[in-house]
Amino acid sequence: MNSPQSPAARAAASSSRRRLLGGALAAGALPAAWGQASPPGAWPNRPIRVVIPVPAGSAFDTVIRPLGQRLQPVLGQPFVIDNKPGASLTMGTVNVAQSPPDGYSILLANDTPFSILPALGTPLQYDPDRDFAPLGVIAQASLMLIAGAAFPASTVAEFIAYVKANPGKVTYGTGGVGSQHHIAMETLAVRHGLDMLHVPYQGIGPAFTGLLGGNTHVMLAAIALPAQHIKSGRLKAIAWTGARRHPNLPDLPTFAEAGVPDFVCGAWFGLFAPAATPAEITKKLSASIWNVVSSKEYTDNVLLTAGFDPNPSTPPEQFGPFLREDRRKWRDWVQRIDPKKLRA
């Protein structure tokens, strides 16, 4: 006979179930049999929880929801979104690392917990190599150097010349000290002997608002934020950090084309399972994900529409090496920057 639950235990169970229900509703998919015991059978036979380590309403949602909709007919189960923000994206990351490796808890993360924080030497409660099974890259977003319409420089050469002629006077905004945008701009400064003033904000959104308001001169940003303002002429794009020009901005040169080689950077978004997840599950997930994200339909209707790069060129078997190279690059960039500039 089962022991009766205490009132506290019943309350905790009820609270946990409400959180999952809320995540399912937010994902737009709530199975009729939610909460019932799953019958024995092949994986998956119940919803798959996707932990997102940031609050709802971010770029993470932009890619995971369309992917989940396209995978449900294939897997027979929905993705249930579970936002667990906090501690520079590490709270949700740790949650999945410590979850049962049964294929029902996976992580959607970006380069922050897997590349940027390790490059900065941030103490972590997980090992990005040993604690996860990489499933696949689902989107990438290169960055562009943007400025207000009145900024004197319109090309990379003009930008470098202007900053050199005005040391310490050109300001750039970022989402915070040690962020990807901060490291990239300081790398550009180190390589070309530029003296710029960093203005950190609490997030890339506020940093962009600062640029629009004229509080800063330039910044690095993905397409989604400035697209309409570039079209209207309020802002101008100077160069693109991608390896190739973006289809949405065919006239915008890459940094390499503008004479700055090896300045390719941007955010990636990828899915991970706990390390001990059975290989048959990770292979099925990886293959299913790749079939969707590498398709022209997904590229045209999801990635390009939202300003991401064209379909990811990193198949599942290359995701592990991709992560190691990404971590090496950011570590190399961080090591070239004055440590005092990386302190909050």
Sine and cosine of phi, psi and omega as CSV:
sin_phi,cos_phi,sin_psi,cos_psi,sin_omega,cos_omega
0.00,0.00,0.68,-0.73,0.03,-1.00
-0.97,0.26,0.63,-0.78,0.05,-1.00
-0.96,0.29,0.65,-0.76,0.03,-1.00
-0.92,0.40,0.58,-0.82,0.03,-1.00
-0.97,0.24,0.54,-0.84,0.12,-0.99
-0.95,0.30,0.34,-0.94,0.07,-1.00
-0.82,0.57,-0.63,0.77,-0.01,-1.00
-0.91,0.42,-0.65,0.76,0.00,-1.00
-0.92,0.39,-0.65,0.76,0.03,-1.00
-0.89,0.45,-0.63,0.78,0.00,-1.00
-0.91,0.41,-0.66,0.75,0.00,-1.00
-0.91,0.42,-0.67,0.74,0.02,-1.00
-0.90,0.45,-0.66,0.75,0.01,-1.00
-0.90,0.44,-0.67,0.74,0.01,-1.00
-0.89,0.45,-0.67,0.74,0.01,-1.00
-0.89,0.46,-0.67,0.74,-0.03,-1.00
-0.92,0.40,-0.61,0.79,0.02,-1.00
-0.90,0.44,-0.62,0.79,0.01,-1.00
-0.90,0.44,-0.67,0.74,0.02,-1.00
-0.92,0.39,-0.63,0.77,0.05,-1.00
-0.88,0.47,-0.67,0.74,0.02,-1.00
-0.88,0.47,-0.65,0.76,0.04,-1.00
-0.90,0.44,-0.64,0.77,0.00,-1.00
-0.91,0.42,-0.68,0.74,0.02,-1.00
-0.90,0.43,-0.63,0.77,0.02,-1.00
-0.90,0.44,-0.55,0.84,0.01,-1.00
-0.98,0.20,-0.18,0.98,0.04,-1.00
0.98,0.18,0.32,0.95,-0.02,-1.00
-0.55,-0.84,0.93,-0.37,0.02,-1.00
-0.81,-0.59,0.95,-0.31,-0.05,-1.00
-0.91,0.41,0.52,-0.86,-0.04,-1.00
-0.89,0.45,-0.51,0.86,-0.07,-1.00
-0.99,-0.11,0.33,0.94,-0.03,-1.00
-0.83,0.56,0.71,-0.70,0.06,-1.00
1.00,-0.02,-0.26,0.97,0.03,-1.00
-0.99,0.13,0.41,-0.91,0.03,-1.00
-0.90,0.43,0.72,-0.69,0.00,-1.00
-0.98,0.20,0.72,-0.69,0.04,-1.00
-0.93,0.36,0.47,-0.88,0.04,-1.00
-0.88,0.47,0.54,-0.84,0.00,-1.00
0.27,-0.96,-0.05,-1.00,-0.05,-1.00
-0.94,0.33,0.50,-0.86,0.04,-1.00
-0.94,0.34,0.63,-0.78,-0.11,0.99
-0.99,-0.11,0.62,-0.79,0.07,-1.00
-0.86,-0.51,0.30,0.95,0.14,-0.99
-0.38,-0.93,0.21,-0.98,-0.05,-1.00
-0.84,0.54,0.49,-0.87,-0.01,-1.00
-0.97,-0.23,0.85,-0.53,-0.01,-1.00
-0.99,0.13,0.81,-0.59,0.06,-1.00
-0.94,-0.35,0.93,-0.36,0.02,-1.00
-0.99,0.11,0.80,-0.61,0.08,-1.00
-0.91,-0.41,0.86,-0.52,-0.12,-0.99
-0.99,0.13,0.40,0.92,0.05,-1.00
-0.70,-0.72,0.26,-0.97,0.03,-1.00
-0.90,0.44,0.30,-0.95,0.03,-1.00
-0.90,0.44,0.44,-0.90,0.07,-1.00
1.00,-0.04,0.27,0.96,-0.04,-1.00
-0.98,-0.18,-0.07,-1.00,0.07,-1.00
-0.89,0.46,-0.41,0.91,0.05,-1.00
-0.85,0.53,-0.71,0.71,0.01,-1.00
-0.88,0.47,-0.60,0.80,-0.07,-1.00
-0.86,0.51,-0.53,0.85,-0.02,-1.00
-0.98,-0.18,-0.53,0.85,-0.11,-0.99
-0.98,0.22,-0.58,0.82,-0.03,-1.00
-0.91,0.41,-0.75,0.66,0.07,-1.00
-0.89,0.46,-0.57,0.82,0.03,-1.00
-0.91,0.41,-0.71,0.70,0.01,-1.00
-0.86,0.51,-0.65,0.76,0.02,-1.00
-0.89,0.46,-0.59,0.81,-0.02,-1.00
-0.99,0.15,-0.40,0.92,0.00,-1.00
-1.00,0.04,-0.39,0.92,-0.06,-1.00
-0.85,0.53,-0.69,0.72,0.04,-1.00
-0.90,0.44,-0.45,0.90,-0.02,-1.00
-0.99,0.17,-0.73,0.69,-0.06,-1.00
-1.00,0.03,-0.37,0.93,-0.02,-1.00
0.99,0.16,0.11,0.99,-0.01,-1.00
-0.62,-0.78,0.50,-0.86,0.01,-1.00
-0.99,0.10,0.34,-0.94,0.23,-0.97
-1.00,0.07,0.76,-0.65,0.05,-1.00
-0.95,-0.32,0.89,-0.45,-0.08,-1.00
-0.98,0.20,0.75,-0.66,0.02,-1.00
-0.77,-0.64,0.99,-0.11,0.00,-1.00
-0.97,0.24,0.82,-0.58,0.05,-1.00
-0.73,-0.68,0.97,0.25,-0.03,-1.00
-0.98,0.21,0.32,-0.95,0.11,-0.99
0.73,-0.68,0.45,-0.89,0.11,-0.99
0.82,0.57,0.75,0.66,0.05,-1.00
0.82,0.57,0.70,0.72,0.05,-1.00
0.96,0.27,0.09,1.00,-0.06,-1.00
-1.00,0.06,-0.34,0.94,-0.02,-1.00
-0.90,0.45,-0.77,0.64,0.03,-1.00
-0.92,0.39,-0.56,0.83,0.01,-1.00
-0.89,0.45,-0.72,0.70,0.04,-1.00
-0.90,0.45,-0.62,0.78,-0.01,-1.00
-0.83,0.55,-0.71,0.70,-0.01,-1.00
-0.96,0.28,-0.61,0.79,0.03,-1.00
-0.84,0.54,-0.53,0.85,-0.04,-1.00
-0.99,-0.15,0.08,1.00,-0.01,-1.00
-0.99,0.15,0.38,-0.93,0.06,-1.00
-0.85,0.53,0.71,-0.71,-0.03,-1.00
-0.99,0.12,0.89,0.46,-0.10,-1.00
-0.91,-0.41,0.09,1.00,0.02,-1.00
1.00,0.06,0.05,1.00,-0.03,-1.00
-0.96,-0.29,0.05,1.00,0.12,-0.99
-0.70,-0.71,0.90,-0.44,0.05,-1.00
-0.77,-0.64,0.30,-0.95,-0.09,-1.00
-0.90,-0.43,0.71,-0.70,0.22,-0.97
-0.97,-0.25,0.91,-0.41,-0.06,-1.00
-0.75,-0.66,0.14,-0.99,0.09,-1.00
-0.82,-0.57,-0.31,-0.95,-0.09,-1.00
-0.95,0.30,-0.25,0.97,-0.05,-1.00
-0.87,0.50,-0.86,0.52,-0.04,-1.00
-0.97,0.25,-0.31,0.95,-0.08,-1.00
-0.98,-0.21,-0.37,0.93,-0.04,-1.00
-0.77,-0.64,-0.75,0.66,-0.10,-0.99
-0.93,0.37,-0.79,0.61,-0.03,-1.00
-0.89,0.46,-0.68,0.73,0.09,-1.00
-0.87,0.49,-0.61,0.79,0.01,-1.00
-0.90,0.43,-0.56,0.83,0.01,-1.00
-0.98,0.18,-0.13,0.99,-0.02,-1.00
0.97,0.24,0.38,0.92,0.00,-1.00
-0.93,0.38,0.77,-0.64,0.06,-1.00
-0.88,0.48,0.76,-0.65,-0.07,-1.00
-0.84,-0.55,0.52,-0.86,0.05,-1.00
-1.00,-0.08,0.32,0.95,0.03,-1.00
-0.50,-0.86,0.32,-0.95,0.09,-1.00
-0.94,-0.33,0.90,-0.44,-0.08,-1.00
-0.89,0.46,-0.37,0.93,0.03,-1.00
-1.00,0.00,-0.74,0.67,-0.16,-0.99
-1.00,0.08,-0.40,0.92,-0.14,-0.99
-1.00,-0.07,-0.02,1.00,-0.08,-1.00
-0.68,-0.74,0.49,-0.87,0.17,-0.99
-0.96,-0.28,0.94,-0.35,-0.01,-1.00
-0.91,0.41,0.76,-0.65,-0.03,-1.00
-0.98,-0.18,-0.65,0.76,0.01,-1.00
0.23,-0.97,0.48,-0.88,0.15,-0.99
-0.99,0.17,0.74,-0.67,0.00,-1.00
-0.93,-0.36,-0.25,0.97,0.06,-1.00
-0.22,-0.98,0.46,-0.89,0.13,-0.99
-0.71,-0.70,0.51,-0.86,-0.02,-1.00
-0.67,-0.74,0.97,-0.25,0.10,-1.00
-0.95,0.30,0.13,-0.99,-0.10,-1.00
-0.87,-0.49,0.31,-0.95,0.12,-0.99
-0.75,-0.66,0.53,-0.85,0.09,-1.00
-0.99,0.14,0.87,-0.50,-0.04,-1.00
-0.84,-0.55,0.39,-0.92,-0.02,-1.00
-0.51,-0.86,0.28,-0.96,0.11,-0.99
-0.91,0.42,0.42,-0.91,-0.06,-1.00
-0.85,0.53,-0.51,0.86,-0.06,-1.00
-1.00,0.06,-0.08,1.00,-0.01,-1.00
-0.88,0.48,0.72,-0.69,-0.15,-0.99
-0.89,0.46,-0.44,0.90,-0.08,-1.00
-0.99,-0.15,0.66,-0.75,0.03,-1.00
-0.85,-0.53,-0.13,0.99,0.05,-1.00
-0.79,-0.62,0.23,-0.97,0.01,-1.00
-0.89,0.45,-0.68,0.73,0.00,-1.00
-0.88,0.48,-0.67,0.74,0.02,-1.00
-0.92,0.39,-0.62,0.79,0.02,-1.00
-0.88,0.48,-0.76,0.65,-0.01,-1.00
-0.88,0.47,-0.70,0.72,-0.01,-1.00
-0.90,0.44,-0.65,0.76,-0.03,-1.00
-0.93,0.37,-0.68,0.73,0.00,-1.00
-0.90,0.43,-0.65,0.76,0.01,-1.00
-0.91,0.42,-0.54,0.84,-0.01,-1.00
-0.98,0.17,-0.21,0.98,-0.03,-1.00
-0.72,-0.70,0.89,0.45,-0.08,-1.00
-0.87,0.50,0.74,-0.67,0.05,-1.00
0.97,0.24,0.04,1.00,-0.07,-1.00
-0.97,-0.23,-0.40,0.92,0.01,-1.00
-1.00,0.07,0.80,-0.59,-0.02,-1.00
-0.96,-0.28,0.56,-0.83,0.10,-1.00
-0.73,-0.68,0.63,-0.77,-0.01,-1.00
-0.98,-0.19,0.49,-0.87,0.08,-1.00
-0.61,-0.79,0.09,-1.00,0.05,-1.00
-0.99,0.15,0.06,1.00,0.04,-1.00
0.54,-0.84,0.32,-0.95,0.04,-1.00
-0.90,0.44,0.74,-0.67,0.01,-1.00
0.99,0.14,0.06,1.00,0.04,-1.00
-0.96,0.27,0.25,-0.97,0.02,-1.00
-0.83,0.56,-0.71,0.71,-0.02,-1.00
-0.90,0.44,-0.60,0.80,0.02,-1.00
-0.91,0.40,-0.75,0.66,-0.02,-1.00
-0.88,0.48,-0.67,0.75,-0.02,-1.00
-0.90,0.43,-0.70,0.71,-0.01,-1.00
-0.92,0.40,-0.63,0.77,0.03,-1.00
-0.93,0.37,-0.53,0.85,0.08,-1.00
-0.90,0.43,-0.70,0.72,0.05,-1.00
-0.87,0.49,-0.65,0.76,0.00,-1.00
-0.91,0.42,-0.69,0.72,-0.01,-1.00
-0.89,0.45,-0.70,0.71,-0.07,-1.00
-0.91,0.42,-0.50,0.87,-0.10,-0.99
-0.89,-0.46,0.20,0.98,0.07,-1.00
0.90,0.44,0.67,0.74,-0.05,-1.00
-0.99,-0.15,0.64,-0.77,0.05,-1.00
-0.92,-0.40,0.98,-0.20,0.00,-1.00
-0.86,-0.51,0.37,-0.93,0.02,-1.00
-0.99,-0.17,0.85,-0.52,0.00,-1.00
-1.00,0.10,0.75,-0.66,0.06,-1.00
-0.88,-0.48,0.99,-0.13,-0.03,-1.00
-0.99,0.14,0.64,-0.76,0.06,-1.00
-0.88,-0.47,0.15,-0.99,0.06,-1.00
-1.00,0.01,0.93,0.36,0.01,-1.00
0.89,-0.45,0.42,-0.91,-0.06,-1.00
-0.95,0.31,-0.48,0.88,0.04,-1.00
-0.87,0.49,-0.81,0.59,0.07,-1.00
-0.86,0.51,-0.57,0.82,0.03,-1.00
-0.90,0.44,-0.64,0.76,0.02,-1.00
-0.92,0.39,-0.63,0.78,0.07,-1.00
-0.88,0.48,-0.61,0.79,0.05,-1.00
-0.89,0.45,-0.63,0.77,0.05,-1.00
-0.91,0.41,-0.72,0.70,0.01,-1.00
-0.87,0.49,-0.58,0.82,-0.02,-1.00
-0.99,0.16,-0.03,1.00,0.01,-1.00
0.99,0.15,0.22,0.98,0.00,-1.00
-0.98,0.18,-0.36,0.93,0.10,-0.99
-0.73,-0.68,0.25,-0.97,-0.06,-1.00
-1.00,-0.07,-0.69,0.72,-0.11,-0.99
-0.62,-0.79,0.20,-0.98,0.14,-0.99
-0.22,-0.98,0.24,-0.97,0.16,-0.99
-0.99,-0.16,0.70,-0.71,-0.02,-1.00
-0.44,-0.90,0.45,-0.89,0.13,-0.99
-0.96,0.29,0.21,-0.98,-0.10,-0.99
-0.88,0.48,-0.64,0.77,-0.19,-0.98
-0.81,0.58,-0.68,0.73,-0.06,-1.00
-0.91,0.42,-0.81,0.59,-0.14,-0.99
-1.00,-0.06,-0.04,1.00,-0.18,-0.98
-0.77,0.64,-0.79,0.61,-0.07,-1.00
-0.93,0.38,-0.51,0.86,-0.02,-1.00
-0.98,0.21,-0.46,0.89,0.11,-0.99
-0.94,0.33,-0.66,0.75,0.01,-1.00
-0.89,0.46,-0.62,0.79,-0.02,-1.00
-0.98,0.19,-0.25,0.97,-0.01,-1.00
1.00,-0.05,0.04,1.00,0.01,-1.00
-0.95,0.30,-0.54,0.84,0.07,-1.00
-0.83,-0.56,0.30,-0.95,0.10,-0.99
-0.75,-0.66,0.57,-0.82,0.03,-1.00
-0.99,-0.12,0.72,-0.69,-0.07,-1.00
-0.98,-0.19,-0.70,0.71,0.00,-1.00
-0.31,-0.95,0.27,-0.96,-0.13,-0.99
-0.88,-0.47,0.70,-0.71,-0.04,-1.00
-1.00,0.06,-0.03,1.00,0.01,-1.00
-0.96,0.30,0.28,-0.96,0.02,-1.00
-0.95,0.31,-0.46,0.89,0.03,-1.00
-0.74,-0.68,0.35,-0.94,0.04,-1.00
-0.88,0.47,0.50,-0.87,0.00,-1.00
-1.00,0.06,0.67,-0.74,0.00,-1.00
-0.85,0.53,-0.48,0.87,0.00,-1.00
-0.97,0.23,-0.31,0.95,-0.01,-1.00
-0.71,-0.70,0.91,0.41,-0.13,-0.99
-0.91,0.43,-0.33,0.94,-0.01,-1.00
-1.00,-0.01,-0.09,1.00,-0.02,-1.00
-1.00,0.04,0.89,-0.46,-0.04,-1.00
-0.96,0.28,0.44,-0.90,0.14,-0.99
-0.97,0.24,0.28,-0.96,0.06,-1.00
-0.88,0.48,-0.60,0.80,0.01,-1.00
-0.88,0.48,-0.68,0.73,0.03,-1.00
-0.91,0.42,-0.46,0.89,-0.02,-1.00
-1.00,0.03,0.13,0.99,0.07,-1.00
0.99,-0.11,0.18,0.98,0.04,-1.00
-0.88,-0.48,1.00,0.02,-0.03,-1.00
-0.96,0.28,0.30,-0.95,0.09,-1.00
0.83,0.56,0.64,0.77,0.12,-0.99
-0.82,-0.57,0.84,0.55,0.03,-1.00
-0.98,-0.17,0.86,-0.52,0.01,-1.00
-0.38,-0.93,0.29,-0.96,0.00,-1.00
0.22,-0.97,0.16,-0.99,0.01,-1.00
-1.00,0.07,0.55,-0.84,0.18,-0.98
-0.84,-0.54,0.42,-0.91,0.04,-1.00
-0.81,-0.59,0.81,-0.58,-0.06,-1.00
-0.65,-0.76,0.35,-0.94,0.01,-1.00
-0.96,-0.27,0.61,-0.79,-0.04,-1.00
-0.68,-0.73,0.52,-0.86,0.14,-0.99
-0.90,-0.43,0.34,-0.94,0.12,-0.99
-0.83,0.55,0.53,-0.85,-0.18,-0.98
-0.83,0.55,-0.62,0.79,-0.10,-0.99
-1.00,0.05,0.19,0.98,0.04,-1.00
-0.87,0.50,0.73,-0.69,-0.03,-1.00
-0.80,0.60,0.62,-0.78,-0.08,-1.00
-0.87,0.49,-0.57,0.82,-0.03,-1.00
-0.91,0.42,-0.49,0.87,0.03,-1.00
-0.97,0.24,-0.74,0.67,-0.03,-1.00
-0.90,0.44,-0.59,0.81,0.02,-1.00
-0.92,0.39,-0.65,0.76,0.01,-1.00
-0.91,0.41,-0.69,0.73,0.03,-1.00
-0.89,0.45,-0.74,0.67,-0.04,-1.00
-0.87,0.49,-0.72,0.70,-0.02,-1.00
-0.90,0.43,-0.65,0.76,-0.01,-1.00
-0.91,0.41,-0.68,0.73,0.02,-1.00
-0.89,0.46,-0.73,0.68,-0.04,-1.00
-0.89,0.46,-0.63,0.78,0.02,-1.00
-0.86,0.50,-0.55,0.84,0.01,-1.00
-0.99,0.17,-0.82,0.57,-0.16,-0.99
-0.94,0.34,-0.34,0.94,0.01,-1.00
-1.00,-0.01,0.01,1.00,-0.05,-1.00
-0.99,0.12,0.47,-0.88,0.06,-1.00
-0.90,0.43,-0.57,0.82,0.00,-1.00
-0.87,0.50,-0.72,0.70,-0.01,-1.00
-0.93,0.37,-0.66,0.75,0.02,-1.00
-0.87,0.49,-0.76,0.66,-0.08,-1.00
-0.94,0.33,-0.64,0.77,-0.16,-0.99
-0.99,-0.12,-0.26,0.97,-0.01,-1.00
-0.87,-0.50,-0.88,0.48,-0.15,-0.99
-0.92,0.39,-0.84,0.55,-0.06,-1.00
-0.93,0.37,-0.56,0.83,0.03,-1.00
-0.88,0.48,-0.60,0.80,-0.03,-1.00
-1.00,-0.05,0.03,1.00,0.05,-1.00
1.00,0.05,0.20,0.98,0.09,-1.00
-0.98,0.22,0.18,-0.98,0.09,-1.00
-0.92,0.38,0.34,-0.94,0.10,-0.99
-0.84,0.55,0.18,-0.98,-0.20,-0.98
-0.71,0.71,0.65,-0.76,-0.06,-1.00
-0.83,0.55,0.66,-0.75,0.00,-1.00
-0.98,-0.19,0.41,0.91,-0.04,-1.00
-0.88,-0.47,1.00,-0.08,0.04,-1.00
-0.91,0.41,0.29,-0.96,-0.11,-0.99
-0.80,0.60,-0.65,0.76,-0.06,-1.00
-0.93,0.36,-0.25,0.97,0.02,-1.00
-0.98,-0.21,0.00,1.00,-0.06,-1.00
-0.91,0.41,-0.66,0.75,0.02,-1.00
-0.86,0.51,-0.81,0.59,0.07,-1.00
-0.87,0.49,-0.58,0.81,0.05,-1.00
-0.86,0.52,-0.69,0.72,0.00,-1.00
-0.90,0.44,-0.68,0.73,-0.01,-1.00
-0.91,0.42,-0.63,0.77,0.03,-1.00
-0.94,0.35,-0.63,0.78,0.02,-1.00
-0.89,0.46,-0.68,0.73,0.01,-1.00
-0.91,0.41,-0.64,0.77,0.02,-1.00
-0.88,0.47,-0.69,0.73,-0.03,-1.00
-0.88,0.47,-0.76,0.65,-0.03,-1.00
-0.91,0.41,-0.59,0.81,0.05,-1.00
-0.89,0.46,-0.67,0.74,0.01,-1.00
-0.90,0.43,-0.67,0.74,0.01,-1.00
-0.91,0.41,-0.68,0.73,-0.01,-1.00
-0.89,0.46,-0.65,0.76,-0.05,-1.00
-0.91,0.42,-0.34,0.94,-0.02,-1.00
-1.00,0.01,-0.14,0.99,-0.07,-1.00
-1.00,-0.09,0.62,-0.79,0.07,-1.00
-0.85,0.53,0.86,-0.51,-0.05,-1.00
-0.81,0.59,-0.49,0.87,-0.01,-1.00
-0.90,0.44,-0.44,0.90,0.00,-1.00
-0.99,0.17,-0.15,0.99,-0.01,-1.00
-0.96,-0.26,0.21,0.98,0.04,-1.00
-0.98,-0.18,0.71,-0.71,-0.01,-1.00
-0.95,0.32,0.00,0.00,0.00,0.00
